Amino acid sequence: MNNVIACIDGASYTESVCDYATWAAKRLGTPLEFLHVLVRQDDAKVDASGSIGLGAQESLLQELSDLDERRSIIAREHGRQLLEGAKQRAIAAGTQQVSARQRHGELIETLVEIETDTRLYVLGQHDHEAKPKRFLLDHNLESAVRTLHRPILVANSKFAEPQRFMIAFDGSATGRKTVEMVADSPLLRGLECHVVTVGNAVEALRWASERLDGAGFQVTSHQLDGEPANALANYAQQQSINMMVMGAYGHSRIRHLVVGSTTTAILRQSKVPVLILR
């Protein structure tokens, strides 16, 4: 069974994740599962092995232990309520097959464990006002994009049902595979499609347009100049694009550290959800 997995944690983007995941599950005709991962608290526990003396110290250490246990109980209950609220929101929006799961551990490890049964992950990203562009991506988001082999939909804004989308196309093997995946999937079928490249890739752009046109999409192709992330973000804003589609990281981790990555730059600058295909 290939589920849409919506990762929620109660942060500001949680409602957006819920709504975009619901939309995607309905478009794909697949079950929707909400996932909440309780991060291990082992590192936060007090190491009392070097304590000197008894009496009051023992009492305080017991209080700290009780506090840890209480915090764990509250976290589990918060997660349960969060999942139940997400389920009810999805059901109210017309989704029939909805489930929820709460796990303990690390988010990325959990996502890798369930990857075989996953068709699409939906993750959130902090809004631009709360997270200035000069900051790096959220650690979990970047790790997910680099580690997972399933498509990831990054919800970074309040839900608006997509009417038109843009493929950031560079003519590479990854870019061509992205076009093929869009053409063969029901997720974006029927929506207005823009295929945009930055630089000299005329022949590849023609191929992409013809491939998508043959799959029944209404296609507009455009070639831009300038720095890729800025040019693509500006085009998306000018054309009222509702969703951006692109391939995953094309650089090695070492190269990324030295010169950066177009994928990272676009994720930091885009004001619309980004669908990342592998």
Secondary structure as GFF3:
##gff-version 3
##sequence-region A 1 278
A	DSSP	beta_strand	3	7	.	.	.	ID=ss1
A	DSSP	alpha_helix	14	28	.	.	.	ID=ss2
A	DSSP	beta_strand	32	39	.	.	.	ID=ss3
A	DSSP	three_ten_helix	42	44	.	.	.	ID=ss4
A	DSSP	alpha_helix	56	92	.	.	.	ID=ss5
A	DSSP	beta_strand	98	105	.	.	.	ID=ss6
A	DSSP	alpha_helix	107	113	.	.	.	ID=ss7
A	DSSP	three_ten_helix	115	117	.	.	.	ID=ss8
A	DSSP	beta_strand	118	124	.	.	.	ID=ss9
A	DSSP	alpha_helix	139	147	.	.	.	ID=ss10
A	DSSP	beta_strand	152	155	.	.	.	ID=ss11
A	DSSP	beta_strand	164	168	.	.	.	ID=ss12
A	DSSP	alpha_helix	173	184	.	.	.	ID=ss13
A	DSSP	beta_strand	192	198	.	.	.	ID=ss14
A	DSSP	alpha_helix	202	214	.	.	.	ID=ss15
A	DSSP	beta_strand	219	224	.	.	.	ID=ss16
A	DSSP	alpha_helix	228	238	.	.	.	ID=ss17
A	DSSP	beta_strand	243	247	.	.	.	ID=ss18
A	DSSP	alpha_helix	253	259	.	.	.	ID=ss19
A	DSSP	alpha_helix	262	269	.	.	.	ID=ss20
A	DSSP	beta_strand	274	277	.	.	.	ID=ss21
###
